[in-house]
């Protein structure tokens, strides 16, 4: 069994549930020369430090996976498995392109994005592996803005956006807007093929994007299985798949980690981490906690907000 080594970025992108300050990884065993990943394990590294493809990461979710729709709040936590975005705003690299290879700002209110030419939607009908084009960005943003509860900030600062050609997306703002890239790179602005919406009606139980993984199975109360997208435009991910199991409470998640049926446990504090740090092969990764509490009001039911 290969010794497993997960990067901080991959952990944060892959695990579900509450944000945490300590992540425990169960390594599952010792390295074996020439061995391949076994079911339930992640790939290790070669002696030179090069990643090895294969294996499955097993995660947990403390809540049901209510929706896969990337333009619904309930689907945001899993959207990045399946979908691409124009840009990403990251802590470790700043503003980076995803579908956008580059962009320019000819004026304080004009943004022009030049798209990569190798991005294709997953080879699943009705998109069937067709190229991702700028018009998909226009239609995806239109759809997000039409969803109930969508942020009104797009209405406040957007003058217009358009697709001058298949590989160019252009946005004009009403005035200089410093949060533009953050809004464009929001998890809610996933780029999807509109023909999928037209066929299925909604995407609560379907996922067809151009992102790193493809949906294999989904059950609201049981969990989700994803597999690596063979047509993804980047070299990673190196794992073959990710399995997410819905577990009812913290005690069940800890028990699953101890039993070796999940590979990652997000501990919200040191006491919880200490409770399972004796698990054989477990290692602890520390990172800054961004957890915060919010009170959300349903404006659709309040007369003053209609």
C-alpha positions in Angstrom: 0.0 0.0 0.0 1.5 3.3 -1.0 2.0 5.9 1.7 -0.4 8.8 0.9 0.5 12.4 0.7 -2.2 15.0 0.1 -1.5 18.7 -0.6 -3.3 21.4 1.5 -5.0 22.7 -1.6 -6.4 19.4 -2.6 -7.7 18.7 0.9 -9.5 22.1 1.1 -11.0 21.6 -2.3 -12.1 18.1 -1.7 -13.5 17.7 1.8 -17.0 18.6 2.8 -18.6 19.8 6.0 -17.6 22.6 8.3 -14.3 24.4 7.8 -11.6 23.3 10.2 -8.3 24.3 11.5 -6.8 20.8 11.7 -7.0 18.1 9.1 -6.1 14.5 9.9 -5.0 12.1 7.1 -5.0 8.4 7.6 -2.0 7.0 5.6 -3.2 3.5 5.7 0.1 1.7 5.6 3.8 1.7 4.6 5.3 2.3 1.2 5.9 -0.8 -1.0 8.4 -0.6 -3.9 6.6 -1.0 -7.2 3.1 -1.4 -5.7 0.0 0.3 -7.0 -2.7 2.1 -5.2 -5.2 -0.2 -3.6 -9.0 0.6 -3.3 -9.6 3.2 -0.7 -6.1 4.7 -0.9 -4.7 7.7 -2.6 -1.6 7.5 -4.8 1.8 8.2 -3.3 4.9 9.6 -4.7 7.9 8.1 -6.4 11.3 8.3 -4.8 12.0 11.5 -6.9 8.8 13.1 -5.5 6.8 12.8 -8.7 3.1 12.1 -8.3 1.7 8.7 -9.1 -1.7 8.4 -10.7 -4.4 6.2 -9.3 -6.4 5.5 -6.2 -9.5 6.9 -4.6 -9.8 9.5 -1.8 -12.6 8.7 0.7 -14.2 11.7 2.3 -17.2 12.4 4.5 -20.0 15.0 4.5 -21.8 16.0 7.7 -24.9 17.1 5.7 -26.9 15.6 2.8 -25.8 16.5 -0.7 -29.1 18.3 -1.5 -28.2 19.4 -5.0 -25.5 19.3 -7.7 -26.7 22.5 -9.4 -23.8 24.9 -9.4 -26.0 27.9 -9.6 -27.8 27.0 -6.4 -26.3 27.6 -2.9 -27.0 24.0 -2.0 -24.8 22.8 -4.9 -21.8 25.1 -4.3 -19.9 22.7 -2.1 -19.6 20.1 -4.9 -19.7 22.3 -8.0 -15.9 22.6 -8.3 -15.6 18.8 -8.9 -17.5 19.1 -12.2 -17.3 22.6 -13.5 -14.8 25.2 -14.7 -14.8 28.9 -14.1 -13.4 31.9 -16.0 -11.0 32.7 -13.2 -10.1 31.6 -9.6 -9.3 34.0 -6.8 -6.9 32.0 -4.5 -5.0 32.6 -1.3 -1.8 31.0 -2.6 -1.6 32.4 -6.1 -3.8 35.4 -6.2 -6.0 35.8 -9.3 -5.4 33.0 -11.7 -7.1 32.0 -15.0 -9.1 28.8 -15.3 -10.9 28.9 -18.7 -9.2 32.3 -19.2 -5.6 32.0 -20.4 -5.2 35.8 -20.0 -7.1 39.0 -19.7 -6.7 42.7 -20.2 -8.3 45.9 -18.9 -8.2 48.6 -21.7 -10.0 50.9 -19.3 -11.2 51.0 -15.7 -14.6 49.5 -16.7 -13.6 47.1 -19.5 -12.4 43.6 -19.0 -11.5 41.3 -21.9 -10.8 37.6 -21.3 -9.0 35.4 -23.8 -10.1 31.7 -23.4 -8.0 28.6 -23.7 -8.7 26.5 -26.7 -8.5 23.0 -25.2 -11.4 23.1 -22.8 -14.3 20.7 -23.7 -17.4 19.6 -21.8 -17.4 16.1 -20.5 -18.3 13.5 -23.1 -21.8 13.0 -21.8 -25.0 13.8 -23.8 -26.2 16.4 -24.6 -22.9 18.3 -24.5 -21.0 15.2 -25.8 -17.5 16.6 -25.5 -18.0 19.8 -27.5 -15.7 22.8 -26.9 -16.4 25.3 -24.2 -16.9 28.7 -25.9 -17.4 32.3 -24.7 -21.2 32.1 -25.4 -21.4 29.4 -22.7 -20.0 32.0 -20.2 -22.7 34.5 -21.3 -25.5 32.0 -20.9 -24.2 30.6 -17.6 -24.1 34.1 -16.1 -27.6 34.8 -17.4 -28.8 31.6 -15.8 -27.2 32.3 -12.5 -28.6 35.8 -12.4 -32.1 34.4 -13.1 -32.0 32.0 -10.1 -34.1 32.8 -7.0 -32.0 34.4 -4.4 -29.1 35.3 -6.8 -26.9 38.1 -5.7 -28.0 41.5 -6.9 -24.4 42.8 -7.1 -24.4 41.8 -10.8 -27.3 44.1 -11.5 -25.7 46.9 -9.6 -22.3 47.0 -11.4 -22.9 45.3 -14.8 -23.4 47.4 -17.9 -23.2 44.4 -20.3 -21.2 41.3 -21.2 -20.9 39.6 -24.5 -19.0 37.0 -26.6 -17.4 38.8 -29.5 -16.0 35.4 -30.8 -15.8 31.9 -29.4 -12.6 32.5 -27.5 -13.3 36.0 -26.2 -15.5 37.1 -23.3 -16.0 40.8 -22.7 -17.5 42.5 -19.7 -18.3 46.2 -19.2 -19.0 47.5 -15.7 -21.0 50.7 -14.9 -18.1 52.1 -12.9 -14.8 50.8 -11.7 -15.5 47.7 -9.5 -12.7 46.3 -7.4 -14.5 43.0 -6.6 -15.1 42.1 -10.2 -12.7 39.2 -10.4 -13.9 37.9 -7.0 -17.5 37.9 -8.3 -16.6 36.4 -11.6 -14.6 33.7 -9.9 -17.3 32.9 -7.3 -18.2 29.3 -6.9 -21.7 30.3 -8.1 -20.5 31.3 -11.5 -19.7 27.9 -12.8 -19.7 27.5 -16.6 -22.1 24.9 -17.9 -23.7 23.8 -21.3 -27.2 25.3 -21.4 -28.4 22.3 -23.5 -28.0 20.2 -20.3 -30.5 22.5 -18.5 -32.8 22.4 -21.5 -32.8 18.6 -21.5 -33.0 17.9 -17.7 -34.9 21.0 -16.5 -32.5 21.6 -13.7 -29.2 20.2 -12.6 -30.0 19.0 -9.1 -29.1 15.4 -9.9 -27.0 15.9 -13.1 -23.5 17.3 -13.6 -22.0 18.0 -17.0 -19.2 20.5 -17.0 -15.6 20.8 -18.1 -14.0 20.4 -14.7 -11.6 17.8 -13.2 -14.2 15.1 -12.3 -17.3 13.4 -13.7 -20.3 12.2 -11.7 -20.5 8.5 -11.3 -23.3 8.3 -8.7 -25.2 10.6 -6.3 -27.7 9.9 -3.5 -28.9 12.9 -1.4 -28.6 11.0 1.9 -25.9 8.4 1.0 -23.2 10.3 -0.7 -21.5 10.7 -4.1 -18.9 9.1 -6.2 -16.8 11.0 -8.8 -14.2 9.8 -11.3 -11.4 11.7 -13.0 -12.4 13.4 -16.2 -10.1 12.0 -19.0 -10.7 15.1 -21.2 -9.8 17.7 -18.5 -7.4 20.3 -19.8 -4.9 20.1 -16.9 -2.5 17.3 -15.9 -4.1 16.9 -12.5 -6.1 15.4 -10.8 -3.8 12.4 -10.2 -6.4 10.4 -8.3 -8.8 8.2 -10.2 -11.8 9.2 -8.1 -13.3 10.6 -4.9 -15.9 8.9 -2.7 -18.0 11.1 -0.3 -20.0 9.4 2.3 -22.8 11.2 4.2 -22.5 10.5 7.9 -25.1 11.7 10.5 -22.9 13.3 13.1 -19.4 14.1 14.4 -19.2 10.8 16.3 -20.0 8.8 13.2 -17.3 10.7 11.3 -14.7 10.0 14.0 -15.7 6.4 14.1 -15.3 6.0 10.3 -11.9 7.6 10.5 -10.8 5.2 13.2 -12.2 2.3 11.3 -10.3 3.3 8.1 -13.4 3.8 6.0 -12.6 7.5 5.3 -9.2 9.0 4.7 -9.7 12.6 5.9 -11.1 14.0 9.1 -11.6 17.8 9.5 -11.3 18.6 13.2 -12.8 22.0 14.2 -10.5 22.3 17.2 -7.4 20.7 18.9 -9.5 18.6 21.3 -11.2 16.8 18.4 -7.9 16.3 16.6 -6.4 14.9 19.8 -9.3 12.4 20.1 -8.2 10.6 16.9 -4.5 11.5 16.6 -3.6 8.0 17.8 -5.1 6.4 14.7 -2.3 4.3 13.0 -0.6 6.2 10.2 -2.5 9.4 10.8 -0.8 12.8 10.2 -2.1 16.3 11.1 -2.1 19.2 8.7 -2.8 22.7 10.3 -4.3 25.6 8.4 -6.0 28.9 9.2 -9.7 28.6 10.0 -12.0 30.9 8.0 -15.2 29.7 9.7 -17.7 32.5 10.4 -21.4 32.6 11.3 -24.1 34.4 9.3 -27.8 35.0 9.7 -29.6 34.6 6.4 -33.2 36.0 5.9 -35.5 34.7 3.3 -36.3 38.0 1.5 -38.8 36.2 -0.8 -41.2 35.9 2.1 -40.8 39.4 3.5 -43.1 42.1 1.9 -40.5 44.8 2.4 -38.0 43.0 0.2 -40.3 42.1 -2.7 
